Structure formats: structure tokens, C-alpha cells
């Protein structure tokens, strides 16, 4: 199937926070006046925590969001790391943490339905509260790629396996090309070329 047309769809960038877990997504969408849906990879620890606790909040990233936030919440697992420890945070009315810097808004949500989509779960949720956090410009997925030089994590719904290149075994970043420079440093996690694996 030709997927070129899908690249014209627009996306935002968000962090989904639940109990003991959080991850970056680009698939949060408002579907009615008080309902949203979000797709999260089944291998993601946040998926497991969301199925268990049924409540989450979503923060809307701004163009000023630090790359370290995206690296932490998009390329590491909450199962192995306390992602919130190095950032300024607050908690919502359900005692779920969220980063309060360079975020445009907060949405508090309660899961009301789940849809199995093979590799992902779509969570439908009722928005129970919202809060404007700043007037900064929101970050679109296009901005993330073109201005921040961001990459798509392997567990993201929009991820496409590159034809040839080298993958960082630490964070999943993919360098596309026939050869990897010996002095190459991963732009996401700072790992050296020695930890990259060849993909075909």
C-alpha cells in the first residue's frame, strides 16, 4: 500500500502520564466535546499502567519543550527509570504527576473504553478537567521533525522501518545510510557509534 497520503495528516506532541509511568505520543485526538482517544503501543509500559489504573493526564508540549524531556519520555521506559525525577512537576486531582514547564495545557482523563488494534491499544477517555498552563506556541509533529530534528520512536504508530541504516541499541534512534561515521554520536541519547547495530 502507498502510505504517502498519510503523511499529510497533522499531529501534535503530547505526554501521557499515568500512575508510575509516562510516554510521548502524537496520537491524542479530541473526538467529542468531552472525549478524547489515544493510541499507545502494547509493548509500552504506559499501556500496561493505563489498563490497570484507568486514569491519566495529558500535557500538550510547546515549541520550547526541552529535547531532554522528549528523549526521556519518548525513548526510555518508566519500568526502568523514574522519568519525573529530573524535571519540575506537579500532580493533578488524581495525584498523577506531570511536567509543568513548557507545556501549553493539561487534560485530566478517565478511560471509558479500549479498542485492540494488534500492536496498539486505543484508549477512549472522558475529559474530567482541563487547565491552561502557558500561552507558548504548541509543538506540532511536523515542527518536532523539521525544527527540533526529532526522530520517530520504534513504538510510535507512525514509525516506519528504514530500508537501510544503523539503530542505536540504547534509545532506538535510526541513522539512515550505507555507512555510519566512526565518530558519530547519537543525537538523542549521546551514545557513540560502537553501540549502533546495522539494520537491513
Secondary structure, 3 states (H helix, E strand, C coil): CCCHHHHHCCCECEEEEECCEEEEECCCEEEECCEEEEEEECCCHHHHHHHHHCEEEEEEEECCCCHHHHHHHHHCCCCCCCCCCCCCEEECCCCCEEECCCEEEEEEEEEEEEEEECCEEEEEEEEEEEEECCCCCECEHHHHHHCCCCCCCCCCCCCCCCCCEEEECCCCCEEECCCCCCCCECCCCCCEHHHEEEEC
